[in-house]
Amino acid sequence: MESNRENKLLGKTKVLRLKLKLSQDEFARRADVPYMKLTMIETGVIKKPSVFVVTKIAKALNISLDDLLK
């Protein structure tokens, strides 16, 4: 069973990406994360991305890691 934190991460990443008006491809390049990995994170295929990837995502969204995980 997924934790609430994981659910929030998946949903929040996509919502914040869309607020920045970034495509998945643009966002993947900005975050320096492979496109397929980002897509799998957003769709829930990857349920527990590494802390390194989550840190890159937060940086690309211009928010702190704590804010992304809240």
SVG drawing of the C-alpha trace seen along z (x, -y; Angstrom):
<svg xmlns="http://www.w3.org/2000/svg" viewBox="-2 -29 23 31">
<polyline fill="none" stroke="black" stroke-width="0.4" points="0.0,0.0 1.3,-3.5 1.8,-6.0 0.2,-9.4 3.5,-11.0 4.1,-9.0 0.6,-9.9 1.2,-13.5 4.6,-13.5 3.1,-11.9 0.2,-14.4 2.1,-17.5 4.9,-17.0 2.5,-17.0 0.4,-19.9 3.4,-22.1 4.9,-21.1 1.7,-22.1 1.6,-25.4 5.0,-26.2 3.5,-25.3 6.2,-22.7 5.8,-19.6 7.1,-16.4 10.0,-16.6 10.9,-20.2 10.6,-19.4 12.7,-16.2 15.4,-18.2 15.2,-21.0 15.3,-18.5 18.1,-16.4 16.0,-13.3 15.4,-10.9 12.0,-11.5 10.8,-7.9 11.7,-8.0 9.8,-11.3 6.8,-9.9 6.8,-6.7 7.0,-8.8 4.1,-11.0 1.9,-8.0 2.8,-6.0 4.8,-3.3 7.8,-4.3 6.3,-4.6 9.5,-5.4 11.9,-7.5 15.4,-7.9 16.1,-10.9 18.5,-12.1 15.7,-12.2 13.2,-13.8 15.8,-16.5 16.3,-17.2 12.6,-17.4 12.2,-19.9 15.0,-22.0 13.5,-22.1 10.2,-23.2 12.0,-25.9 10.7,-24.6 12.4,-23.0 12.5,-19.2 10.4,-19.6 7.7,-21.6 7.5,-19.0 7.1,-16.2 4.5,-18.0"/>
</svg>
